[in-house]
Amino acid sequence: MSGMDYMNSSGLNVLVNILTKARNQHGEVVICNLSKKIQELFLITKLNTLFQVTTDVTEAVESFKL
């Protein structure tokens, strides 16, 4: 998500729907490379408690290696 500087409620809804579909299939979603502005949005909306958020793709991939 490194190229995103703005997200509205529609974008947040898409992410929540993706997470719901993934978890219904016993999967997971990891969000990485959030801009400062979107990090703040995730904090305000408490989406940071639903999604696993990492700083980069390498960390995201490593999170799946358990």
Biopython code that builds the backbone (N, CA, C, O; Angstrom):
import numpy as np
from Bio.PDB.StructureBuilder import StructureBuilder

atoms = [
    (1, "MET", "N", (0.820, -1.192, 0.000)),
    (1, "MET", "CA", (0.000, 0.000, 0.000)),
    (1, "MET", "C", (0.861, 1.252, 0.000)),
    (1, "MET", "O", (0.392, 2.331, 0.362)),
    (2, "SER", "N", (2.098, 1.116, -0.397)),
    (2, "SER", "CA", (3.031, 2.245, -0.332)),
    (2, "SER", "C", (2.627, 3.420, -1.209)),
    (2, "SER", "O", (3.020, 4.552, -0.923)),
    (3, "GLY", "N", (1.863, 3.192, -2.258)),
    (3, "GLY", "CA", (1.471, 4.270, -3.153)),
    (3, "GLY", "C", (0.216, 5.012, -2.739)),
    (3, "GLY", "O", (-0.198, 5.956, -3.411)),
    (4, "MET", "N", (-0.394, 4.597, -1.643)),
    (4, "MET", "CA", (-1.656, 5.217, -1.219)),
    (4, "MET", "C", (-1.404, 6.305, -0.188)),
    (4, "MET", "O", (-0.756, 6.071, 0.832)),
    (5, "ASP", "N", (-1.920, 7.494, -0.462)),
    (5, "ASP", "CA", (-1.804, 8.602, 0.481)),
    (5, "ASP", "C", (-3.144, 8.964, 1.091)),
    (5, "ASP", "O", (-3.204, 9.739, 2.046)),
    (6, "TYR", "N", (-4.228, 8.407, 0.545)),
    (6, "TYR", "CA", (-5.572, 8.766, 0.989)),
    (6, "TYR", "C", (-6.456, 7.534, 0.922)),
    (6, "TYR", "O", (-6.343, 6.723, 0.003)),
    (7, "MET", "N", (-7.338, 7.401, 1.906)),
    (7, "MET", "CA", (-8.328, 6.328, 1.876)),
    (7, "MET", "C", (-9.591, 6.831, 2.564)),
    (7, "MET", "O", (-9.536, 7.436, 3.635)),
    (8, "ASN", "N", (-10.730, 6.569, 1.926)),
    (8, "ASN", "CA", (-12.009, 6.971, 2.536)),
    (8, "ASN", "C", (-12.717, 5.723, 3.067)),
    (8, "ASN", "O", (-12.147, 4.632, 3.074)),
    (9, "SER", "N", (-13.947, 5.893, 3.505)),
    (9, "SER", "CA", (-14.690, 4.785, 4.100)),
    (9, "SER", "C", (-14.933, 3.650, 3.103)),
    (9, "SER", "O", (-15.015, 2.488, 3.502)),
    (10, "SER", "N", (-15.046, 3.967, 1.836)),
    (10, "SER", "CA", (-15.217, 2.919, 0.830)),
    (10, "SER", "C", (-13.985, 2.023, 0.755)),
    (10, "SER", "O", (-14.104, 0.801, 0.657)),
    (11, "GLY", "N", (-12.832, 2.620, 0.800)),
    (11, "GLY", "CA", (-11.585, 1.852, 0.793)),
    (11, "GLY", "C", (-11.448, 0.999, 2.036)),
    (11, "GLY", "O", (-11.011, -0.149, 1.964)),
    (12, "LEU", "N", (-11.823, 1.560, 3.184)),
    (12, "LEU", "CA", (-11.778, 0.795, 4.429)),
    (12, "LEU", "C", (-12.739, -0.379, 4.358)),
    (12, "LEU", "O", (-12.421, -1.475, 4.820)),
    (13, "ASN", "N", (-13.904, -0.156, 3.786)),
    (13, "ASN", "CA", (-14.893, -1.215, 3.635)),
    (13, "ASN", "C", (-14.369, -2.346, 2.750)),
    (13, "ASN", "O", (-14.596, -3.521, 3.042)),
    (14, "VAL", "N", (-13.679, -1.998, 1.683)),
    (14, "VAL", "CA", (-13.095, -3.015, 0.803)),
    (14, "VAL", "C", (-12.092, -3.863, 1.584)),
    (14, "VAL", "O", (-12.092, -5.088, 1.461)),
    (15, "LEU", "N", (-11.249, -3.232, 2.377)),
    (15, "LEU", "CA", (-10.264, -3.980, 3.156)),
    (15, "LEU", "C", (-10.935, -4.910, 4.166)),
    (15, "LEU", "O", (-10.505, -6.051, 4.335)),
    (16, "VAL", "N", (-11.976, -4.437, 4.834)),
    (16, "VAL", "CA", (-12.691, -5.269, 5.802)),
    (16, "VAL", "C", (-13.356, -6.449, 5.094)),
    (16, "VAL", "O", (-13.353, -7.561, 5.622)),
    (17, "ASN", "N", (-13.921, -6.226, 3.917)),
    (17, "ASN", "CA", (-14.521, -7.319, 3.150)),
    (17, "ASN", "C", (-13.479, -8.350, 2.728)),
    (17, "ASN", "O", (-13.741, -9.552, 2.768)),
    (18, "ILE", "N", (-12.311, -7.889, 2.327)),
    (18, "ILE", "CA", (-11.228, -8.803, 1.961)),
    (18, "ILE", "C", (-10.817, -9.630, 3.176)),
    (18, "ILE", "O", (-10.622, -10.841, 3.072)),
    (19, "LEU", "N", (-10.687, -8.981, 4.314)),
    (19, "LEU", "CA", (-10.316, -9.685, 5.542)),
    (19, "LEU", "C", (-11.362, -10.723, 5.913)),
    (19, "LEU", "O", (-11.018, -11.848, 6.276)),
    (20, "THR", "N", (-12.623, -10.360, 5.827)),
    (20, "THR", "CA", (-13.715, -11.288, 6.149)),
    (20, "THR", "C", (-13.685, -12.511, 5.242)),
    (20, "THR", "O", (-13.805, -13.642, 5.713)),
    (21, "LYS", "N", (-13.524, -12.284, 3.936)),
    (21, "LYS", "CA", (-13.473, -13.398, 2.986)),
    (21, "LYS", "C", (-12.264, -14.293, 3.239)),
    (21, "LYS", "O", (-12.365, -15.518, 3.166)),
    (22, "ALA", "N", (-11.132, -13.686, 3.533)),
    (22, "ALA", "CA", (-9.918, -14.467, 3.796)),
    (22, "ALA", "C", (-10.090, -15.321, 5.048)),
    (22, "ALA", "O", (-9.760, -16.507, 5.044)),
    (23, "ARG", "N", (-10.602, -14.727, 6.106)),
    (23, "ARG", "CA", (-10.759, -15.476, 7.355)),
    (23, "ARG", "C", (-11.834, -16.547, 7.246)),
    (23, "ARG", "O", (-11.731, -17.586, 7.898)),
    (24, "ASN", "N", (-12.855, -16.321, 6.443)),
    (24, "ASN", "CA", (-13.869, -17.358, 6.219)),
    (24, "ASN", "C", (-13.270, -18.579, 5.524)),
    (24, "ASN", "O", (-13.804, -19.683, 5.633)),
    (25, "GLN", "N", (-12.180, -18.384, 4.824)),
    (25, "GLN", "CA", (-11.467, -19.467, 4.145)),
    (25, "GLN", "C", (-10.229, -19.902, 4.933)),
    (25, "GLN", "O", (-9.341, -20.565, 4.398)),
    (26, "HIS", "N", (-10.184, -19.515, 6.225)),
    (26, "HIS", "CA", (-9.075, -19.845, 7.130)),
    (26, "HIS", "C", (-7.767, -19.201, 6.685)),
    (26, "HIS", "O", (-6.688, -19.761, 6.879)),
    (27, "GLY", "N", (-7.878, -18.025, 6.090)),
    (27, "GLY", "CA", (-6.708, -17.279, 5.649)),
    (27, "GLY", "C", (-6.478, -16.058, 6.521)),
    (27, "GLY", "O", (-7.140, -15.873, 7.542)),
    (28, "GLU", "N", (-5.554, -15.247, 6.114)),
    (28, "GLU", "CA", (-5.209, -14.033, 6.851)),
    (28, "GLU", "C", (-4.805, -12.964, 5.856)),
    (28, "GLU", "O", (-4.402, -13.261, 4.732)),
    (29, "VAL", "N", (-4.918, -11.723, 6.280)),
    (29, "VAL", "CA", (-4.516, -10.570, 5.475)),
    (29, "VAL", "C", (-3.481, -9.789, 6.272)),
    (29, "VAL", "O", (-3.684, -9.485, 7.447)),
    (30, "VAL", "N", (-2.379, -9.471, 5.622)),
    (30, "VAL", "CA", (-1.356, -8.633, 6.237)),
    (30, "VAL", "C", (-1.244, -7.367, 5.403)),
    (30, "VAL", "O", (-1.089, -7.429, 4.183)),
    (31, "ILE", "N", (-1.322, -6.237, 6.054)),
    (31, "ILE", "CA", (-1.219, -4.934, 5.393)),
    (31, "ILE", "C", (0.196, -4.407, 5.627)),
    (31, "ILE", "O", (0.698, -4.449, 6.751)),
    (32, "CYS", "N", (0.835, -3.913, 4.573)),
    (32, "CYS", "CA", (2.189, -3.397, 4.753)),
    (32, "CYS", "C", (2.378, -2.085, 3.998)),
    (32, "CYS", "O", (1.600, -1.731, 3.112)),
    (33, "ASN", "N", (3.426, -1.387, 4.376)),
    (33, "ASN", "CA", (3.833, -0.128, 3.734)),
    (33, "ASN", "C", (2.777, 0.962, 3.823)),
    (33, "ASN", "O", (2.535, 1.665, 2.842)),
    (34, "LEU", "N", (2.152, 1.114, 4.970)),
    (34, "LEU", "CA", (1.158, 2.179, 5.127)),
    (34, "LEU", "C", (1.841, 3.537, 5.238)),
    (34, "LEU", "O", (2.859, 3.675, 5.916)),
    (35, "SER", "N", (1.278, 4.526, 4.575)),
    (35, "SER", "CA", (1.770, 5.888, 4.731)),
    (35, "SER", "C", (1.401, 6.372, 6.136)),
    (35, "SER", "O", (0.553, 5.781, 6.804)),
    (36, "LYS", "N", (2.034, 7.428, 6.561)),
    (36, "LYS", "CA", (1.770, 7.983, 7.899)),
    (36, "LYS", "C", (0.288, 8.346, 8.049)),
    (36, "LYS", "O", (-0.322, 8.085, 9.086)),
    (37, "LYS", "N", (-0.264, 8.931, 7.033)),
    (37, "LYS", "CA", (-1.666, 9.361, 7.060)),
    (37, "LYS", "C", (-2.615, 8.166, 7.212)),
    (37, "LYS", "O", (-3.573, 8.226, 7.982)),
    (38, "ILE", "N", (-2.346, 7.093, 6.482)),
    (38, "ILE", "CA", (-3.217, 5.918, 6.561)),
    (38, "ILE", "C", (-2.961, 5.152, 7.855)),
    (38, "ILE", "O", (-3.878, 4.528, 8.388)),
    (39, "GLN", "N", (-1.739, 5.185, 8.367)),
    (39, "GLN", "CA", (-1.471, 4.606, 9.689)),
    (39, "GLN", "C", (-2.349, 5.279, 10.741)),
    (39, "GLN", "O", (-2.931, 4.609, 11.594)),
    (40, "GLU", "N", (-2.439, 6.595, 10.677)),
    (40, "GLU", "CA", (-3.280, 7.341, 11.616)),
    (40, "GLU", "C", (-4.754, 6.958, 11.445)),
    (40, "GLU", "O", (-5.478, 6.831, 12.432)),
    (41, "LEU", "N", (-5.197, 6.775, 10.210)),
    (41, "LEU", "CA", (-6.568, 6.357, 9.938)),
    (41, "LEU", "C", (-6.838, 4.979, 10.544)),
    (41, "LEU", "O", (-7.895, 4.754, 11.133)),
    (42, "PHE", "N", (-5.885, 4.062, 10.398)),
    (42, "PHE", "CA", (-6.037, 2.734, 10.992)),
    (42, "PHE", "C", (-6.131, 2.827, 12.512)),
    (42, "PHE", "O", (-6.891, 2.080, 13.128)),
    (43, "LEU", "N", (-5.373, 3.729, 13.123)),
    (43, "LEU", "CA", (-5.437, 3.910, 14.579)),
    (43, "LEU", "C", (-6.781, 4.488, 15.009)),
    (43, "LEU", "O", (-7.393, 4.007, 15.963)),
    (44, "ILE", "N", (-7.233, 5.507, 14.311)),
    (44, "ILE", "CA", (-8.495, 6.173, 14.650)),
    (44, "ILE", "C", (-9.668, 5.204, 14.523)),
    (44, "ILE", "O", (-10.562, 5.189, 15.369)),
    (45, "THR", "N", (-9.661, 4.403, 13.473)),
    (45, "THR", "CA", (-10.764, 3.466, 13.216)),
    (45, "THR", "C", (-10.572, 2.130, 13.933)),
    (45, "THR", "O", (-11.447, 1.264, 13.896)),
    (46, "LYS", "N", (-9.422, 1.973, 14.584)),
    (46, "LYS", "CA", (-9.062, 0.749, 15.299)),
    (46, "LYS", "C", (-8.918, -0.464, 14.381)),
    (46, "LYS", "O", (-8.985, -1.606, 14.836)),
    (47, "LEU", "N", (-8.720, -0.210, 13.099)),
    (47, "LEU", "CA", (-8.476, -1.312, 12.172)),
    (47, "LEU", "C", (-7.124, -1.961, 12.419)),
    (47, "LEU", "O", (-6.888, -3.093, 11.998)),
    (48, "ASN", "N", (-6.238, -1.247, 13.101)),
    (48, "ASN", "CA", (-4.944, -1.834, 13.444)),
    (48, "ASN", "C", (-5.102, -3.006, 14.412)),
    (48, "ASN", "O", (-4.174, -3.799, 14.572)),
    (49, "THR", "N", (-6.271, -3.129, 15.063)),
    (49, "THR", "CA", (-6.519, -4.265, 15.950)),
    (49, "THR", "C", (-7.091, -5.457, 15.188)),
    (49, "THR", "O", (-7.053, -6.581, 15.688)),
    (50, "LEU", "N", (-7.616, -5.232, 13.996)),
    (50, "LEU", "CA", (-8.168, -6.315, 13.181)),
    (50, "LEU", "C", (-7.140, -6.880, 12.215)),
    (50, "LEU", "O", (-7.058, -8.092, 12.016)),
    (51, "PHE", "N", (-6.358, -5.991, 11.618)),
    (51, "PHE", "CA", (-5.368, -6.388, 10.632)),
    (51, "PHE", "C", (-4.001, -6.508, 11.271)),
    (51, "PHE", "O", (-3.673, -5.800, 12.223)),
    (52, "GLN", "N", (-3.215, -7.417, 10.730)),
    (52, "GLN", "CA", (-1.799, -7.420, 11.064)),
    (52, "GLN", "C", (-1.154, -6.388, 10.147)),
    (52, "GLN", "O", (-1.314, -6.459, 8.928)),
    (53, "VAL", "N", (-0.433, -5.439, 10.715)),
    (53, "VAL", "CA", (0.199, -4.375, 9.936)),
    (53, "VAL", "C", (1.710, -4.502, 10.084)),
    (53, "VAL", "O", (2.232, -4.573, 11.197)),
    (54, "THR", "N", (2.408, -4.529, 8.948)),
    (54, "THR", "CA", (3.866, -4.615, 8.959)),
    (54, "THR", "C", (4.453, -3.419, 8.214)),
    (54, "THR", "O", (3.758, -2.706, 7.490)),
    (55, "THR", "N", (5.736, -3.228, 8.413)),
    (55, "THR", "CA", (6.381, -2.059, 7.805)),
    (55, "THR", "C", (6.757, -2.283, 6.345)),
    (55, "THR", "O", (6.824, -1.328, 5.571)),
    (56, "ASP", "N", (7.006, -3.551, 5.953)),
    (56, "ASP", "CA", (7.401, -3.809, 4.569)),
    (56, "ASP", "C", (6.977, -5.205, 4.139)),
    (56, "ASP", "O", (6.487, -5.993, 4.948)),
    (57, "VAL", "N", (7.169, -5.502, 2.868)),
    (57, "VAL", "CA", (6.742, -6.780, 2.292)),
    (57, "VAL", "C", (7.515, -7.939, 2.909)),
    (57, "VAL", "O", (6.938, -8.993, 3.177)),
    (58, "THR", "N", (8.806, -7.758, 3.136)),
    (58, "THR", "CA", (9.618, -8.824, 3.724)),
    (58, "THR", "C", (9.066, -9.243, 5.075)),
    (58, "THR", "O", (8.941, -10.435, 5.358)),
    (59, "GLU", "N", (8.739, -8.274, 5.902)),
    (59, "GLU", "CA", (8.170, -8.564, 7.210)),
    (59, "GLU", "C", (6.805, -9.234, 7.079)),
    (59, "GLU", "O", (6.471, -10.125, 7.860)),
    (60, "ALA", "N", (6.021, -8.810, 6.098)),
    (60, "ALA", "CA", (4.711, -9.412, 5.863)),
    (60, "ALA", "C", (4.847, -10.880, 5.478)),
    (60, "ALA", "O", (4.128, -11.732, 5.999)),
    (61, "VAL", "N", (5.770, -11.172, 4.568)),
    (61, "VAL", "CA", (5.984, -12.552, 4.142)),
    (61, "VAL", "C", (6.481, -13.395, 5.309)),
    (61, "VAL", "O", (6.029, -14.525, 5.492)),
    (62, "GLU", "N", (7.397, -12.862, 6.093)),
    (62, "GLU", "CA", (7.923, -13.578, 7.257)),
    (62, "GLU", "C", (6.821, -13.897, 8.265)),
    (62, "GLU", "O", (6.900, -14.909, 8.963)),
    (63, "SER", "N", (5.808, -13.060, 8.352)),
    (63, "SER", "CA", (4.730, -13.292, 9.317)),
    (63, "SER", "C", (3.930, -14.556, 8.996)),
    (63, "SER", "O", (3.259, -15.102, 9.871)),
    (64, "PHE", "N", (3.998, -15.020, 7.754)),
    (64, "PHE", "CA", (3.282, -16.230, 7.354)),
    (64, "PHE", "C", (4.098, -17.487, 7.615)),
    (64, "PHE", "O", (3.564, -18.594, 7.553)),
    (65, "LYS", "N", (5.378, -17.331, 7.906)),
    (65, "LYS", "CA", (6.261, -18.481, 8.133)),
    (65, "LYS", "C", (6.279, -18.822, 9.614)),
    (65, "LYS", "O", (7.134, -18.357, 10.367)),
    (66, "LEU", "N", (5.329, -19.634, 10.009)),
    (66, "LEU", "CA", (5.265, -20.044, 11.422)),
    (66, "LEU", "C", (5.574, -21.490, 11.596)),
    (66, "LEU", "O", (5.563, -21.993, 12.719)),
]
sb = StructureBuilder()
sb.init_structure("model")
sb.init_model(0)
sb.init_chain("A")
sb.init_seg("    ")
for serial, (resi, resn, name, xyz) in enumerate(atoms, 1):
    if name == "N":
        sb.init_residue(resn, " ", resi, " ")
    sb.init_atom(name, np.array(xyz, "f"), 0.0, 1.0, " ", f" {name:<3s}", serial, name[0])
structure = sb.get_structure()
